[in-house]
Amino acid sequence: MLPSLSVAQHLYQKLFELSCQPDVDGVLTRTLDLLIEESGAERGFVVRMRGGELDVRAARNLDRKAVAAAEMRPSRTVVRQAIETRATVRIGRAQEQTGLGSLESVNRYNLQSILAIPLPDGERIGAVVCVDSTRPEAFSLELERHLGALTTLLQDVLQGVSSREGLVEENQRLRQQLGQRPTPLVGDSPEFAQTLATLRRAASVDVPVLLLGETGTGKELLAREVHTRSARAAKPFVTLNCAALPGELLESELFGHVKGAFTGATKDRPGRFAAADGGTLFLDEVGEMSPAAQARFLRALESGEIQRVGEDAPRTVDVRVVAATHRDLRDPESGFRQDLFYRLSLVTIQVPPLRARRADIPALAEAFCLEAAQQFGRAVKGLSPQAQALLTRHTWPGNVRELKNAIHRATLFCQTPQIQPQDLPDDVGGGAKATPQGRRVVPTSWEELLDLRGRLIQDLELEFASKLLEATQGNVAKAAKLSGMTRPSLYDLLTRVGLDAKSFRSR
């Protein structure tokens, strides 16, 4: 057994590990394991309060093997004493005044020492960790003192994890309200509102839809919206990325094949068109189709008939096609059949890049944060105004997909209730990078110097405006007076750095 000081040091070092447990039971069980390991107790258990009853959540022996909850009854009297006194209870055979020997069930198990540690949950005791031993005076007064100091820290950990559990439950409820959609369609900017209005009008008309836009703009999500709002909503929604397969395999994937049609065709395969019968087929990166696949695809669109590879007889299918591409299909250099383009583009919708709808970035970021918090079990409730301002300023060459990845990463690693600027990827945070020696990288051209200077000025303006609003609780008039600026000048500054004074008023 290690000295009791080592117990305290070890538990202090493990507090961060405890805070990473997914739920309260995980924290309590891990605390029990650490206490048994470091104190040398033969057994231990954890109880949580359920009304007036003691609910055993875990029981272990020295080898961390599960112990039947019934075997822990001898120590329950001590547990109730810890709850009533709201203090650690340490009992040993040498302490005649404790009356340990008077407990008949204790004699049956030959217990010599018991230690019970209550963990408060607000105004009540939420849980008790209890260990016992057949060795006299196994738990010293020094150990009790150290554990008493750790109780407060463990309480903070438990409150944080308990808040996380509540947040996860709330996130799950919200996701159910959103119909289990992976990511909701978020944004009320004029650019995106116009896109959605066109898309929703087209959804009710059973014709092909072509979505044009840069990679990462969320075209598949918009295609799902078309399907959901159409009369085909109860039927399958099938997707295929045309850029992921070479020509021969793409034809087989689209139209299916029969056994023996080519090497490796060991059984019949229906294909995506057949799988989507009655519903919607979404073809991403349709511009990457081979000429042969384009010819078969055009026939399917015109006649509603498909022919599996290696089969002579056609089959009739009822499929609505929504296609997407980031390429200009009208360009002769694209290699895309113009008759197929005109057949596909009866309804064409241009999806704006994220930089063209910057007003939607804060709402999108909050939605992605909610999604990531639920997925990773993190108690992160949103983004700070400074982080939102940095996101709004970034150009987002990877569009919505890049924003989603940035927010998921920040949610996973941030250590505060809100995502802060330092949690964001370096290229989003802006500013010059420092070398390992702490010196800033020196620009090598005039253009780089101008770019660096602009970003540094933006960072300083953002920090300056943020501190003003924090100091005045978002009161613009007071902030202007404090800074020596006019109110119009301050409003111009806030617009330039992307800060909203209202977001500082609830602090």
C-alpha positions as CSV (number, residue, x, y, z in Angstrom):
1,M,0.0,0.0,0.0
2,L,1.3,3.5,-0.9
3,P,1.5,6.2,1.8
4,S,-1.7,8.3,2.1
5,L,0.1,11.4,0.7
6,S,0.6,9.4,-2.5
7,V,-3.1,8.7,-2.6
8,A,-3.9,12.4,-2.6
9,Q,-1.2,13.1,-5.2
10,H,-2.4,10.3,-7.4
11,L,-6.0,11.4,-7.2
12,Y,-5.1,15.0,-8.0
13,Q,-3.3,13.8,-11.1
14,K,-6.3,11.7,-12.1
15,L,-8.9,14.5,-11.8
16,F,-8.6,15.4,-15.5
17,E,-9.0,11.8,-16.4
18,L,-12.1,11.6,-14.2
19,S,-13.6,14.7,-15.9
20,C,-13.3,12.9,-19.2
21,Q,-15.6,10.1,-18.1
22,P,-18.8,10.0,-20.2
23,D,-21.2,10.1,-17.2
24,V,-21.5,10.4,-13.4
25,D,-21.4,6.6,-12.9
26,G,-18.2,6.5,-14.8
27,V,-16.6,9.2,-12.6
28,L,-17.8,7.4,-9.4
29,T,-16.6,4.0,-10.5
30,R,-13.2,5.3,-11.6
31,T,-12.9,7.1,-8.2
32,L,-13.7,3.8,-6.5
33,D,-11.0,1.9,-8.5
34,L,-8.4,4.5,-7.7
35,L,-9.2,4.5,-4.0
36,I,-9.1,0.7,-3.7
37,E,-5.8,0.6,-5.7
38,E,-4.0,3.3,-3.7
39,S,-5.4,2.5,-0.2
40,G,-5.2,-1.3,-0.4
41,A,-8.8,-1.8,0.6
42,E,-10.1,-5.3,-0.1
43,R,-13.5,-4.1,-1.3
44,G,-15.5,-1.1,-2.1
45,F,-18.7,0.1,-3.6
46,V,-20.5,3.3,-4.8
47,V,-24.0,4.3,-4.0
48,R,-26.2,7.0,-5.5
49,M,-29.2,8.5,-3.8
50,R,-32.5,7.5,-5.4
51,G,-35.2,9.2,-3.3
52,G,-34.6,7.7,0.1
53,E,-33.0,4.6,-1.1
54,L,-29.3,3.6,-1.6
55,D,-28.7,2.5,-5.1
56,V,-25.5,0.5,-5.5
57,R,-23.9,1.5,-8.9
58,A,-20.7,-0.5,-8.7
59,A,-19.0,-2.9,-6.2
60,R,-15.4,-4.1,-6.7
61,N,-12.8,-6.1,-4.9
62,L,-9.0,-5.5,-4.9
63,D,-8.7,-7.1,-8.3
64,R,-11.5,-4.9,-9.7
65,K,-13.8,-7.8,-10.1
66,A,-17.5,-7.2,-9.5
67,V,-18.9,-8.0,-6.1
68,A,-22.5,-8.8,-5.5
69,A,-24.3,-5.7,-4.1
70,A,-25.7,-7.9,-1.2
71,E,-22.2,-8.4,0.1
72,M,-21.8,-4.7,0.8
73,R,-24.7,-4.5,3.3
74,P,-22.4,-4.6,6.3
75,S,-21.1,-1.1,5.4
76,R,-24.5,0.5,4.7
77,T,-24.8,1.7,8.3
78,V,-21.6,3.6,7.9
79,V,-22.8,5.0,4.6
80,R,-26.0,6.4,6.2
81,Q,-23.9,7.9,8.9
82,A,-21.8,9.7,6.2
83,I,-25.0,11.0,4.6
84,E,-26.4,12.3,7.9
85,T,-23.2,14.0,9.0
86,R,-22.2,15.1,5.5
87,A,-18.6,14.2,6.4
88,T,-16.1,11.4,5.8
89,V,-16.6,8.6,8.2
90,R,-13.6,6.5,9.2
91,I,-14.2,3.5,11.5
92,G,-11.7,1.0,12.8
93,R,-11.7,-1.8,15.4
94,A,-9.4,0.2,17.7
95,Q,-12.0,3.0,17.9
96,E,-14.2,1.4,20.5
97,Q,-16.4,4.6,20.6
98,T,-17.5,4.0,17.1
99,G,-19.4,0.8,17.9
100,L,-18.1,-1.0,14.8
101,G,-18.0,-4.3,16.8
102,S,-21.7,-3.9,17.7
103,L,-22.6,-4.5,14.1
104,E,-23.4,-8.2,13.8
105,S,-23.1,-8.2,10.0
106,V,-19.7,-6.6,10.3
107,N,-18.5,-9.5,12.5
108,R,-19.7,-12.0,9.9
109,Y,-17.4,-10.6,7.3
110,N,-14.5,-9.9,9.8
111,L,-14.2,-6.3,8.8
112,Q,-11.7,-4.2,10.7
113,S,-11.8,-0.9,8.9
114,I,-14.4,1.1,6.9
115,L,-14.1,4.4,5.1
116,A,-17.1,6.3,3.6
117,I,-16.7,9.5,1.6
118,P,-19.9,11.5,0.9
119,L,-20.0,13.6,-2.3
120,P,-22.4,16.5,-2.2
121,D,-24.7,17.4,-5.1
122,G,-25.9,20.9,-4.3
123,E,-27.7,20.9,-1.0
124,R,-27.9,17.2,-0.7
125,I,-25.5,14.2,-0.8
126,G,-25.6,12.7,-4.3
127,A,-23.3,9.7,-3.8
128,V,-21.1,7.9,-1.3
129,V,-17.9,6.0,-2.1
130,C,-17.2,3.4,0.6
131,V,-14.2,1.0,1.0
132,D,-13.5,-1.6,3.7
133,S,-10.7,-3.9,4.8
134,T,-10.0,-6.8,7.1
135,R,-6.9,-5.0,8.4
136,P,-7.1,-3.0,11.6
137,E,-6.8,0.8,11.1
138,A,-6.3,0.3,7.3
139,F,-7.3,3.9,6.7
140,S,-5.3,6.6,8.5
141,L,-6.4,10.0,9.8
142,E,-4.0,11.5,7.3
143,L,-5.7,9.7,4.4
144,E,-9.1,11.0,5.7
145,R,-7.8,14.5,5.8
146,H,-6.5,14.4,2.2
147,L,-9.7,12.8,0.9
148,G,-11.7,15.5,2.6
149,A,-9.8,18.1,0.6
150,L,-10.3,16.1,-2.6
151,T,-14.1,15.9,-2.0
152,T,-14.6,19.5,-3.1
153,L,-12.6,19.0,-6.3
154,L,-14.5,15.8,-7.1
155,Q,-17.7,17.6,-6.5
156,D,-16.7,20.1,-9.2
157,V,-15.9,17.3,-11.6
158,L,-19.2,15.6,-10.9
159,Q,-21.2,18.8,-11.4
160,G,-19.4,19.3,-14.8
161,V,-20.1,15.7,-15.9
162,S,-23.7,15.9,-14.7
163,S,-24.2,19.1,-16.7
164,R,-22.8,17.3,-19.7
165,E,-25.3,14.4,-19.2
166,G,-28.1,16.9,-19.1
167,L,-26.8,18.6,-22.2
168,V,-26.5,15.3,-24.1
169,E,-30.1,14.5,-23.2
170,E,-31.2,18.0,-24.4
171,N,-29.3,17.6,-27.6
172,Q,-30.9,14.2,-28.2
173,R,-34.3,15.7,-27.7
174,L,-33.5,18.5,-30.1
175,R,-32.3,16.1,-32.7
176,Q,-35.5,14.2,-32.4
177,Q,-37.4,17.4,-33.0
178,L,-35.3,17.9,-36.1
179,G,-36.4,14.5,-37.4
180,Q,-33.0,12.9,-36.9
181,R,-31.6,14.9,-39.8
182,P,-27.8,14.8,-39.6
183,T,-27.5,18.6,-39.9
184,P,-30.5,21.0,-40.2
185,L,-30.8,23.4,-43.1
186,V,-29.7,26.5,-41.3
187,G,-29.6,30.1,-42.6
188,D,-31.8,33.0,-43.2
189,S,-29.5,35.2,-45.3
190,P,-31.1,36.6,-48.5
191,E,-28.9,34.4,-50.7
192,F,-29.7,31.2,-48.9
193,A,-33.4,32.1,-48.5
194,Q,-33.7,32.5,-52.2
195,T,-32.0,29.1,-52.9
196,L,-34.4,27.4,-50.4
197,A,-37.5,29.1,-51.9
198,T,-36.6,27.9,-55.4
199,L,-35.7,24.4,-54.2
200,R,-39.0,24.0,-52.3
201,R,-41.0,25.2,-55.2
202,A,-39.2,22.7,-57.4
203,A,-39.8,19.9,-54.9
204,S,-43.5,19.7,-55.7
205,V,-42.9,19.2,-59.4
206,D,-41.8,15.7,-60.4
207,V,-38.9,16.7,-62.7
208,P,-35.1,16.4,-62.6
209,V,-33.2,19.0,-60.5
210,L,-29.6,20.0,-61.1
211,L,-27.7,21.6,-58.2
212,L,-24.7,23.7,-59.1
213,G,-22.1,24.9,-56.6
214,E,-18.7,24.5,-55.2
215,T,-17.6,21.4,-53.3
216,G,-18.7,21.4,-49.7
217,T,-21.7,23.7,-50.0
218,G,-24.2,21.1,-48.8
219,K,-25.7,19.9,-52.1
220,E,-26.6,16.5,-50.8
221,L,-28.5,18.0,-47.9
222,L,-30.4,20.2,-50.3
223,A,-31.2,17.1,-52.4
224,R,-32.6,15.4,-49.3
225,E,-34.8,18.5,-48.8
226,V,-36.2,18.1,-52.4
227,H,-37.0,14.5,-51.6
228,T,-38.5,15.2,-48.2
229,R,-40.8,17.9,-49.6
230,S,-41.9,15.8,-52.6
231,A,-44.7,13.3,-53.0
232,R,-41.9,10.6,-53.0
233,A,-40.9,11.3,-49.4
234,A,-42.1,7.9,-48.1
235,K,-40.0,6.1,-50.7
236,P,-36.2,5.5,-50.8
237,F,-33.6,8.3,-51.1
238,V,-30.6,6.7,-52.7
239,T,-27.2,8.4,-53.2
240,L,-24.2,7.8,-55.4
241,N,-21.0,9.7,-55.9
242,C,-20.1,9.4,-59.6
243,A,-16.5,10.5,-59.0
244,A,-15.8,7.6,-56.7
245,L,-16.1,4.8,-59.4
246,P,-14.5,4.2,-62.8
247,G,-16.8,4.0,-65.9
248,E,-17.4,0.3,-65.9
249,L,-18.1,0.0,-62.2
250,L,-20.3,3.1,-62.3
251,E,-22.5,1.6,-65.0
252,S,-22.9,-1.6,-62.9
253,E,-23.6,0.5,-59.8
254,L,-26.2,2.6,-61.5
255,F,-28.0,0.1,-63.6
256,G,-27.1,-3.3,-62.0
257,H,-25.7,-6.4,-63.6
258,V,-26.4,-10.1,-64.1
259,K,-24.3,-13.0,-62.9
260,G,-21.4,-13.6,-65.3
261,A,-21.6,-10.2,-67.0
262,F,-18.0,-9.6,-66.3
263,T,-15.1,-10.9,-64.2
264,G,-16.1,-10.8,-60.6
265,A,-19.9,-10.7,-61.3
266,T,-20.7,-13.7,-59.1
267,K,-24.3,-12.8,-58.6
268,D,-27.1,-10.6,-59.9
269,R,-27.0,-7.0,-58.6
270,P,-30.1,-4.6,-59.0
271,G,-28.2,-1.3,-59.1
272,R,-29.1,2.2,-57.6
273,F,-31.8,3.0,-60.1
274,A,-33.8,-0.2,-59.0
275,A,-33.1,0.5,-55.4
276,A,-34.6,4.0,-55.7
277,D,-37.7,2.9,-57.6
278,G,-40.6,5.1,-56.5
279,G,-38.2,7.5,-54.8
280,T,-35.3,9.8,-55.5
281,L,-31.8,9.1,-56.8
282,F,-29.1,11.7,-55.9
283,L,-26.1,11.6,-58.2
284,D,-23.2,13.7,-56.8
285,E,-20.5,14.9,-59.1
286,V,-22.5,13.9,-62.2
287,G,-20.0,15.6,-64.4
288,E,-17.5,12.8,-63.8
289,M,-19.6,10.2,-65.6
290,S,-17.9,8.4,-68.5
291,P,-19.4,8.8,-72.0
292,A,-20.8,5.3,-72.0
293,A,-22.5,5.8,-68.7
294,Q,-23.9,9.2,-69.9
295,A,-25.5,7.4,-72.9
296,R,-27.2,4.8,-70.7
297,F,-28.2,7.5,-68.2
298,L,-29.8,9.7,-70.8
299,R,-31.9,6.8,-72.0
300,A,-33.1,6.1,-68.5
301,L,-34.1,9.7,-68.1
302,E,-36.0,9.8,-71.4
303,S,-37.7,6.4,-71.3
304,G,-37.8,5.4,-67.6
305,E,-36.1,2.2,-68.6
306,I,-32.9,0.7,-67.4
307,Q,-30.9,-2.3,-68.7
308,R,-28.6,-4.2,-66.4
309,V,-25.1,-4.9,-67.6
310,G,-25.2,-8.3,-69.4
311,E,-28.9,-8.3,-69.8
312,D,-31.0,-7.8,-73.0
313,A,-34.4,-7.0,-71.6
314,P,-35.0,-3.5,-70.3
315,R,-36.8,-2.9,-67.0
316,T,-39.1,0.0,-66.1
317,V,-38.3,2.2,-63.1
318,D,-40.0,5.2,-61.6
319,V,-37.2,7.4,-60.3
320,R,-36.7,11.1,-59.8
321,V,-33.1,12.2,-60.3
322,V,-31.4,15.1,-58.5
323,A,-27.9,15.6,-59.7
324,A,-25.1,17.9,-58.5
325,T,-21.8,19.1,-59.8
326,H,-19.2,21.8,-59.2
327,R,-18.2,21.8,-62.8
328,D,-19.5,23.9,-65.7
329,L,-21.3,21.2,-67.8
330,R,-22.0,23.6,-70.7
331,D,-18.3,23.9,-71.3
332,P,-17.3,21.8,-74.4
333,E,-14.1,20.9,-72.6
334,S,-16.1,19.2,-69.8
335,G,-16.9,16.2,-72.0
336,F,-20.5,16.2,-70.8
337,R,-23.2,15.5,-73.4
338,Q,-25.2,18.6,-74.0
339,D,-28.5,16.7,-74.7
340,L,-28.0,15.1,-71.2
341,F,-27.3,18.5,-69.6
342,Y,-30.5,20.0,-71.0
343,R,-32.5,16.9,-69.9
344,L,-31.1,17.2,-66.4
345,S,-31.3,21.0,-66.0
346,L,-35.0,21.6,-66.4
347,V,-34.7,23.0,-62.9
348,T,-31.3,24.4,-62.1
349,I,-30.4,25.8,-58.7
350,Q,-27.2,27.6,-57.9
351,V,-26.0,26.9,-54.4
352,P,-24.1,29.9,-53.0
353,P,-20.7,29.3,-51.4
354,L,-20.4,30.0,-47.7
355,R,-18.4,33.3,-48.2
356,A,-21.5,34.6,-50.1
357,R,-23.8,34.0,-47.1
358,R,-21.6,35.1,-44.2
359,A,-24.7,36.1,-42.2
360,D,-25.5,32.4,-41.8
361,I,-22.1,31.4,-40.4
362,P,-22.9,31.9,-36.7
363,A,-26.2,29.9,-36.9
364,L,-24.5,27.1,-38.8
365,A,-21.6,27.0,-36.3
366,E,-24.1,26.8,-33.4
367,A,-25.9,23.9,-35.1
368,F,-22.6,22.1,-35.7
369,C,-21.6,22.7,-32.1
370,L,-24.9,21.2,-30.9
371,E,-24.4,18.2,-33.2
372,A,-20.8,17.6,-32.0
373,A,-21.6,18.0,-28.4
374,Q,-24.2,15.3,-28.7
375,Q,-21.9,13.1,-30.7
376,F,-18.8,13.4,-28.5
377,G,-20.6,13.8,-25.1
378,R,-19.1,17.2,-24.5
379,A,-20.6,20.0,-22.3
380,V,-20.1,22.7,-24.9
381,K,-23.0,25.1,-25.3
382,G,-22.0,27.3,-28.1
383,L,-19.4,29.8,-29.3
384,S,-18.0,33.0,-27.7
385,P,-18.7,36.2,-29.7
386,Q,-15.0,36.5,-30.5
387,A,-15.0,33.0,-32.0
388,Q,-18.1,33.8,-34.0
389,A,-16.4,37.0,-35.3
390,L,-13.4,35.0,-36.5
391,L,-15.6,32.5,-38.2
392,T,-17.5,35.2,-40.0
393,R,-14.3,36.8,-41.3
394,H,-12.8,33.6,-42.7
395,T,-13.2,32.9,-46.4
396,W,-14.1,29.2,-46.0
397,P,-12.6,27.8,-49.3
398,G,-14.0,24.4,-48.2
399,N,-17.5,25.9,-47.6
400,V,-19.9,24.3,-45.1
401,R,-18.0,21.1,-45.0
402,E,-14.9,23.0,-43.8
403,L,-16.9,24.9,-41.2
404,K,-18.4,21.7,-39.9
405,N,-15.0,20.0,-39.5
406,A,-13.6,23.1,-37.7
407,I,-16.5,23.3,-35.3
408,H,-16.5,19.5,-34.6
409,R,-12.8,19.7,-33.8
410,A,-13.2,22.7,-31.6
411,T,-16.0,21.1,-29.7
412,L,-14.0,18.0,-29.1
413,F,-10.9,19.7,-27.7
414,C,-12.2,22.9,-26.0
415,Q,-12.1,23.0,-22.2
416,T,-14.7,25.7,-21.6
417,P,-18.5,25.9,-21.9
418,Q,-18.0,27.9,-25.1
419,I,-15.7,27.6,-28.0
420,Q,-13.0,30.2,-27.8
421,P,-10.8,31.7,-30.6
422,Q,-7.8,29.5,-29.5
423,D,-10.0,26.4,-30.0
424,L,-10.4,27.1,-33.7
425,P,-8.0,25.9,-36.4
426,D,-5.0,28.2,-36.9
427,D,-6.0,29.3,-40.4
428,V,-9.4,30.3,-39.1
429,G,-8.0,32.2,-36.1
430,G,-5.8,34.3,-38.4
431,G,-2.7,36.2,-37.3
432,A,0.9,35.4,-37.9
433,K,2.3,32.1,-36.7
434,A,5.2,32.1,-34.3
435,T,8.4,30.1,-34.7
436,P,9.4,27.6,-31.9
437,Q,11.7,30.5,-30.6
438,G,8.6,32.7,-30.3
439,R,9.5,35.1,-33.1
440,R,7.0,36.0,-35.8
441,V,7.6,34.7,-39.3
442,V,9.0,37.5,-41.5
443,P,7.1,38.0,-44.8
444,T,9.1,37.3,-47.9
445,S,7.2,39.7,-50.3
446,W,5.3,42.9,-50.2
447,E,2.0,41.1,-50.8
448,E,2.6,38.9,-47.8
449,L,3.5,41.9,-45.7
450,L,0.3,43.7,-46.6
451,D,-1.7,40.6,-45.9
452,L,0.0,40.0,-42.5
453,R,-0.5,43.6,-41.6
454,G,-4.2,43.5,-42.4
455,R,-4.7,40.4,-40.4
456,L,-2.8,41.7,-37.4
457,I,-4.9,44.9,-37.5
458,Q,-8.1,42.9,-37.7
459,D,-7.0,40.8,-34.7
460,L,-6.2,43.9,-32.6
461,E,-9.5,45.5,-33.5
462,L,-11.4,42.4,-32.6
463,E,-9.6,42.1,-29.2
464,F,-10.1,45.8,-28.6
465,A,-13.8,45.8,-29.4
466,S,-14.3,42.6,-27.4
467,K,-12.7,44.0,-24.2
468,L,-14.8,47.2,-24.6
469,L,-18.1,45.3,-24.8
470,E,-17.1,42.9,-22.0
471,A,-16.2,45.9,-19.7
472,T,-19.6,47.6,-20.5
473,Q,-21.8,44.5,-20.7
474,G,-22.6,45.3,-24.3
475,N,-23.6,48.9,-23.7
476,V,-22.5,50.7,-26.9
477,A,-22.9,54.2,-25.5
478,K,-20.7,53.4,-22.5
479,A,-18.2,51.6,-24.7
480,A,-17.9,54.6,-27.0
481,K,-17.4,56.9,-24.1
482,L,-14.9,54.6,-22.4
483,S,-12.8,54.3,-25.6
484,G,-13.1,58.0,-26.7
485,M,-14.8,57.0,-29.9
486,T,-18.1,58.3,-31.4
487,R,-21.0,55.8,-31.4
488,P,-21.1,55.7,-35.2
489,S,-17.3,55.0,-35.3
490,L,-17.8,52.2,-32.8
491,Y,-20.7,50.7,-34.7
492,D,-18.5,50.7,-37.8
493,L,-15.8,48.9,-35.9
494,L,-18.2,46.3,-34.6
495,T,-19.5,45.7,-38.1
496,R,-16.0,45.4,-39.5
497,V,-14.9,42.8,-36.9
498,G,-18.3,40.9,-36.9
499,L,-19.3,41.5,-33.3
500,D,-22.8,41.9,-32.0
501,A,-23.1,44.0,-28.8
502,K,-26.2,42.1,-27.8
503,S,-24.3,38.9,-27.3
504,F,-22.3,40.5,-24.4
505,R,-25.4,41.6,-22.5
506,S,-26.2,38.3,-20.8
507,R,-22.8,37.9,-19.3
